[in-house]
Structures are given as C-alpha cells and as structure tokens.
Amino acid sequence: MNNKIGIHYAYWGDQWDVDLLERIRLAADAGCNDLEVTPPDYMVQMDRSRMDELKTCAEDNGVEMSFCIGFPQSKDMASEDPNIRQAGIEHSKRMLESVNYMGGKILSGILYSWWPYLFTKVITPEYKRDCWKRGVESVQKVIPVAESYGITYAIEMVNRFEQFIVNSVDEGIAFCKDVDSPNAGILLDVFHANIEENSIADSIRRAGSHIAHVHFSENNRRLPGTGNHIPWKDIAAALKDIHYTGRLVLEPFVAAGGPVGTDLRIWRNLDADVSPEARQEALRKSVQFVQELMSE
C-alpha cells in the first residue's frame, strides 16, 4: 500500500491542548507515519522556534504532520456578519502560512463555517443556500494562498447533527466546483459518510479524484477494526479503484469527559479500558488492521 496511516493527536486523552512532542512519539510507536493536528488557534499562536522543535521531532520519528480544523463561531466564514467572515478569512490565511512553515501539504476540515454548530435557529433551504454562497465566496478569497504554497484545501462533509452546509459527498463535490480551484478537494470521513451516504463505497467511486483526504473510524467513533458495522473491505476496494494514494487518518474518540468528549458528544466510554496503555495497544492493532486491509 502507498497510503500513509495517521492518527488524530487527541486520541490519547480528553484535551485539545496537549504536548505534541509526546503525541508524535506515540504515533510513531504505534506504527503511524502521520499525526493529524486540529486545534484551530494552536499553530497561529506558536512561535517559530516551537514549530522548529516539532518539525525536528516529527522528522526524527518518521512522522509527517497533517492539519485538520474546525473554526469557532467567531470565525465563521459563512456568517451573515461581514466582520466575522473577515476574521475567518484572515485566520485561514494565517493557518495556511503556519502549515506551510511546518512543511504541511494539506489543510482539511470545516474550512467554510464553524463547528460544532449549535442549532439555535430554524435552518431553511434559503438560509442554507445563502450560507453556502457566503462560504464559497470566503474560501475563494483564501484559496489563492493555498495555491501559492501548494497546499490542498480539503472541505470536510460532516453529518447533519454537527453542521448543515455540506453534508454529503455530492455536496462536497459541488462546493469544490463552486470554489473552482485545483487546490480544492474533499475530506471523506467514514464516520460521517456512514450517516449521510446510501453506500460509502459508491460515494468514494463517485467522488474519485475529488477526494484529497480520508478519515477512518467505526460508526461509533471507535478504532477501525473493532466493530462489525462498517464495510471496510468494500471501502478499501473503492479507494483502490480510484487509485487513492493520500493519507488514511484514524480519527477515533473513545472516552467521555473533557473538551474533546464534549465537542465530539462522547457521553460514555466506548472502550472498556481507556487507559493510555490500553489505547496505545488498541491503536497498534488498528494500524495493522488498516495495513492488511489496504494490502489485500
């Protein structure tokens, strides 16, 4: 297999703000060669000496870093408030600058609005249409920066309970076509696709080269290979059919509590043992599962 296998940096705990040096080493120890970092404000507040330290640690451990974010409401690029939209646009540009400095090749996530969305108003088709339009226009102002750095800007489709603007693969493709940039792609997340797609494998084939990034987890956000619901062999076959060579990032969240559990709506421990040692051993097994899955 040619795909790098990654792990989301928040897997081992319940906090977004953590020691990334430790997480790089844990990822490498589990057999991963990518660590995905997601906090929206973390990189832009980090000085370059700290970035250099992280780059060196990642290189020493054979781990690349990918970047996936969800903006806060104060930086909603689809907002009706032009000042909030502008704050999101400037934030996105700074994030891209930091990703480029770190040697990153992809920025993915809810890069067009905010997450997790709080549904405090009725979402009409007209309101969704207007938010879509504003989100596209904002991304169009950001993506020239991504183009100049050679960074892929991957739009994530999330399920209807976490956002409303871009939920399905077809919507993700349409959004990228509206943005109209060779650097615009989509992030397909198996957890979300399990809710929104009739067939995950068919949606992968339909998306084809639009897919720039992939997240793997079970339907309940456990590690891949721990359940019997997701059709992993069909998904692997579809990814091979479209000649996908990008990253496969595991994005499990298994413990209740803390900002991570709250944002991801994890209200009970999904694994019987959520100790750091148990999580590390489970991750090793899941990495092996994905390696074997993609090698069949």
C-alpha positions as CSV (number, residue, x, y, z in Angstrom):
1,M,0.0,0.0,0.0
2,N,1.1,3.5,-0.7
3,N,-1.1,5.3,1.8
4,K,0.4,6.9,4.9
5,I,-1.5,5.9,8.0
6,G,-2.2,8.7,10.5
7,I,-3.8,9.2,13.9
8,H,-5.6,12.2,15.3
9,Y,-3.5,13.8,18.0
10,A,-6.3,13.9,20.6
11,Y,-6.9,10.2,20.6
12,W,-4.9,9.5,23.7
13,G,-6.7,12.0,26.1
14,D,-9.6,14.4,26.6
15,Q,-7.8,17.7,25.9
16,W,-7.2,19.7,22.7
17,D,-4.2,21.5,24.1
18,V,-1.5,18.8,24.6
19,D,2.2,18.1,24.4
20,L,2.6,17.4,20.6
21,L,6.1,16.1,21.0
22,E,4.7,13.3,23.1
23,R,2.0,12.6,20.6
24,I,4.4,12.4,17.7
25,R,6.4,9.8,19.6
26,L,3.2,7.8,20.5
27,A,2.1,7.9,16.9
28,A,5.4,6.5,15.7
29,D,5.5,3.9,18.4
30,A,2.1,2.6,17.2
31,G,3.3,2.3,13.6
32,C,1.8,5.6,12.2
33,N,3.7,7.8,9.9
34,D,1.3,10.8,10.1
35,L,0.0,12.8,13.0
36,E,-3.1,14.9,12.4
37,V,-3.2,18.2,14.4
38,T,-6.5,20.0,14.6
39,P,-6.9,22.9,17.2
40,P,-8.0,26.0,15.3
41,D,-5.8,28.5,17.1
42,Y,-2.8,26.4,18.1
43,M,-0.5,26.8,15.3
44,V,-1.0,30.6,14.7
45,Q,-0.1,31.3,18.3
46,M,3.0,29.2,18.3
47,D,6.4,30.9,17.8
48,R,8.7,29.5,15.1
49,S,11.2,28.1,17.5
50,R,8.5,25.8,18.8
51,M,7.4,24.9,15.3
52,D,11.1,24.1,14.5
53,E,11.2,21.8,17.5
54,L,8.0,20.0,16.4
55,K,9.4,19.6,12.8
56,T,12.6,18.1,14.1
57,C,10.8,15.7,16.4
58,A,8.5,14.6,13.6
59,E,11.4,14.1,11.1
60,D,13.4,12.2,13.7
61,N,10.4,9.8,14.3
62,G,9.5,9.4,10.6
63,V,6.1,11.2,11.1
64,E,4.6,13.8,8.9
65,M,2.0,16.2,10.2
66,S,-1.3,16.9,8.6
67,F,-3.7,19.6,9.7
68,C,-7.4,19.5,10.2
69,I,-9.5,22.2,11.9
70,G,-13.0,23.3,12.8
71,F,-13.4,27.0,13.2
72,P,-15.1,28.6,16.2
73,Q,-18.3,30.7,15.7
74,S,-16.3,33.9,16.0
75,K,-14.5,32.9,12.7
76,D,-17.5,31.6,10.7
77,M,-16.7,32.2,7.1
78,A,-20.4,31.7,6.1
79,S,-21.7,34.2,8.7
80,E,-24.1,36.9,7.9
81,D,-21.8,39.3,9.7
82,P,-19.1,40.5,7.3
83,N,-16.7,41.2,10.2
84,I,-16.9,37.6,11.4
85,R,-16.4,36.3,7.8
86,Q,-13.3,38.5,7.5
87,A,-12.0,37.2,10.8
88,G,-12.3,33.7,9.4
89,I,-10.7,34.6,6.2
90,E,-7.7,36.1,7.9
91,H,-7.5,33.2,10.3
92,S,-7.5,30.8,7.4
93,K,-4.6,32.6,5.7
94,R,-2.5,32.6,8.9
95,M,-3.2,28.9,9.3
96,L,-2.0,28.2,5.8
97,E,1.1,30.2,6.5
98,S,1.8,28.1,9.6
99,V,1.0,24.8,7.8
100,N,3.4,25.8,5.0
101,Y,6.2,26.7,7.5
102,M,5.7,23.3,9.1
103,G,6.1,21.6,5.7
104,G,2.4,20.5,5.6
105,K,0.7,19.7,2.4
106,I,-2.9,19.6,3.4
107,L,-5.3,21.7,5.5
108,S,-8.7,20.0,5.9
109,G,-11.9,20.2,8.0
110,I,-14.9,22.5,8.2
111,L,-13.0,25.3,6.4
112,Y,-16.1,27.2,5.3
113,S,-18.1,27.7,8.5
114,W,-18.0,26.7,12.2
115,W,-18.0,23.6,14.3
116,P,-19.6,22.1,16.3
117,Y,-22.7,24.0,15.0
118,L,-25.3,24.9,17.6
119,F,-28.7,24.7,16.0
120,T,-30.4,27.7,17.7
121,K,-32.5,28.7,14.7
122,V,-34.5,27.1,12.0
123,I,-32.4,26.1,9.0
124,T,-34.4,26.8,5.9
125,P,-33.4,25.8,2.4
126,E,-33.0,29.5,1.7
127,Y,-30.7,30.0,4.7
128,K,-28.6,27.0,3.8
129,R,-28.3,28.4,0.2
130,D,-27.2,31.8,1.5
131,C,-24.6,30.3,3.9
132,W,-23.3,28.1,1.1
133,K,-22.8,31.2,-1.1
134,R,-21.1,33.2,1.6
135,G,-18.9,30.2,2.5
136,V,-17.8,29.7,-1.1
137,E,-17.0,33.4,-1.6
138,S,-14.9,33.4,1.6
139,V,-13.0,30.3,0.6
140,Q,-12.4,31.8,-2.8
141,K,-10.6,34.7,-1.0
142,V,-8.4,32.2,0.9
143,I,-7.6,29.6,-1.6
144,P,-5.0,31.7,-3.6
145,V,-2.8,31.4,-0.5
146,A,-3.2,27.7,-0.5
147,E,-2.3,27.6,-4.2
148,S,0.8,29.7,-3.7
149,Y,2.0,27.3,-1.1
150,G,1.0,24.1,-2.9
151,I,-1.4,23.2,-0.1
152,T,-4.6,21.2,-0.6
153,Y,-7.6,22.8,0.9
154,A,-9.9,19.9,1.7
155,I,-13.5,20.5,2.6
156,E,-15.0,18.1,5.1
157,M,-18.5,16.8,4.8
158,V,-19.8,16.2,8.3
159,N,-23.1,14.7,9.4
160,R,-26.4,16.7,9.7
161,F,-26.1,16.8,13.5
162,E,-22.8,18.7,13.5
163,Q,-23.2,21.1,10.6
164,F,-25.7,21.8,7.8
165,I,-24.0,23.4,4.9
166,V,-22.0,20.5,3.4
167,N,-23.2,17.0,4.5
168,S,-22.9,14.6,1.5
169,V,-20.2,13.7,-0.9
170,D,-22.3,15.2,-3.8
171,E,-22.5,18.5,-1.8
172,G,-18.7,18.4,-1.2
173,I,-18.0,18.0,-4.9
174,A,-20.4,20.8,-5.8
175,F,-18.9,23.1,-3.2
176,C,-15.4,22.5,-4.6
177,K,-16.6,23.1,-8.1
178,D,-18.1,26.4,-6.9
179,V,-14.8,27.3,-5.4
180,D,-13.1,26.5,-8.7
181,S,-9.5,25.9,-7.7
182,P,-7.2,22.9,-8.4
183,N,-6.2,23.0,-4.8
184,A,-9.8,22.5,-3.5
185,G,-10.7,18.9,-2.6
186,I,-12.9,17.0,-0.2
187,L,-12.2,15.1,3.1
188,L,-14.3,11.9,3.2
189,D,-14.8,10.8,6.8
190,V,-16.2,7.3,7.1
191,F,-18.0,8.1,10.4
192,H,-20.0,10.9,8.7
193,A,-20.5,9.1,5.4
194,N,-22.0,6.2,7.3
195,I,-24.8,8.5,8.3
196,E,-25.2,10.6,5.1
197,E,-24.4,8.2,2.2
198,N,-26.5,5.4,0.7
199,S,-23.3,3.5,0.1
200,I,-19.9,4.6,1.3
201,A,-18.1,2.7,-1.4
202,D,-20.3,4.1,-4.2
203,S,-19.8,7.6,-2.9
204,I,-16.0,7.1,-3.0
205,R,-16.1,6.0,-6.6
206,R,-18.4,8.8,-7.5
207,A,-16.1,11.4,-5.9
208,G,-13.0,9.9,-7.5
209,S,-10.1,12.4,-7.7
210,H,-12.0,15.0,-5.7
211,I,-11.1,13.0,-2.6
212,A,-8.0,14.6,-1.1
213,H,-8.1,13.2,2.4
214,V,-9.8,10.3,4.3
215,H,-10.7,9.8,7.9
216,F,-11.2,6.2,9.2
217,S,-13.2,5.2,12.3
218,E,-16.1,2.9,13.1
219,N,-19.7,4.1,13.1
220,N,-19.5,4.9,16.8
221,R,-16.0,6.6,16.5
222,R,-14.0,3.6,17.8
223,L,-10.8,2.5,16.1
224,P,-11.2,0.8,12.7
225,G,-11.4,-3.0,13.0
226,T,-13.1,-3.0,16.4
227,G,-16.7,-3.3,15.0
228,N,-18.8,-5.3,12.5
229,H,-20.9,-2.5,11.0
230,I,-18.6,-0.5,8.6
231,P,-18.0,-2.4,5.3
232,W,-14.2,-2.0,5.4
233,K,-13.4,-4.3,2.5
234,D,-15.8,-2.5,0.2
235,I,-14.4,0.8,1.2
236,A,-10.8,-0.4,0.7
237,A,-11.8,-1.7,-2.8
238,A,-13.3,1.6,-3.7
239,L,-10.3,3.5,-2.6
240,K,-8.1,1.2,-4.7
241,D,-10.5,1.6,-7.7
242,I,-10.0,5.4,-7.7
243,H,-6.2,5.0,-7.1
244,Y,-6.3,7.0,-3.9
245,T,-2.8,7.4,-2.6
246,G,-3.4,10.0,0.1
247,R,-3.4,9.7,3.8
248,L,-5.7,7.4,5.8
249,V,-6.1,9.1,9.2
250,L,-7.6,7.2,12.1
251,E,-9.9,9.6,14.0
252,P,-11.2,7.6,17.0
253,F,-12.7,9.3,20.1
254,V,-13.5,6.7,22.8
255,A,-13.6,8.4,26.2
256,A,-16.1,10.7,27.8
257,G,-15.1,13.9,29.5
258,G,-13.1,17.0,28.9
259,P,-13.3,19.4,25.9
260,V,-12.7,16.5,23.4
261,G,-15.5,14.3,24.8
262,T,-17.9,17.3,25.0
263,D,-17.2,18.6,21.4
264,L,-17.5,15.1,20.0
265,R,-20.6,14.3,22.1
266,I,-18.9,11.2,23.7
267,W,-21.1,10.7,26.8
268,R,-19.8,7.2,27.8
269,N,-16.5,5.4,27.5
270,L,-16.7,3.3,24.3
271,D,-13.8,1.1,25.3
272,A,-13.8,-1.0,28.5
273,D,-10.3,0.2,29.2
274,V,-9.4,3.8,28.2
275,S,-6.0,3.9,30.0
276,P,-3.1,5.3,27.9
277,E,-1.5,1.9,27.8
278,A,-4.7,0.2,26.5
279,R,-5.3,2.9,24.0
280,Q,-1.8,2.5,22.6
281,E,-2.1,-1.2,22.3
282,A,-5.5,-0.9,20.6
283,L,-4.0,1.7,18.2
284,R,-1.2,-0.7,17.2
285,K,-3.8,-3.4,16.4
286,S,-5.9,-0.9,14.4
287,V,-2.9,0.3,12.3
288,Q,-2.2,-3.3,11.5
289,F,-5.8,-3.9,10.5
290,V,-5.7,-1.0,8.1
291,Q,-2.4,-2.0,6.6
292,E,-3.7,-5.5,6.0
293,L,-7.0,-4.2,4.6
294,M,-5.3,-1.9,2.1
295,S,-2.8,-4.7,1.1
296,E,-5.4,-7.3,0.2
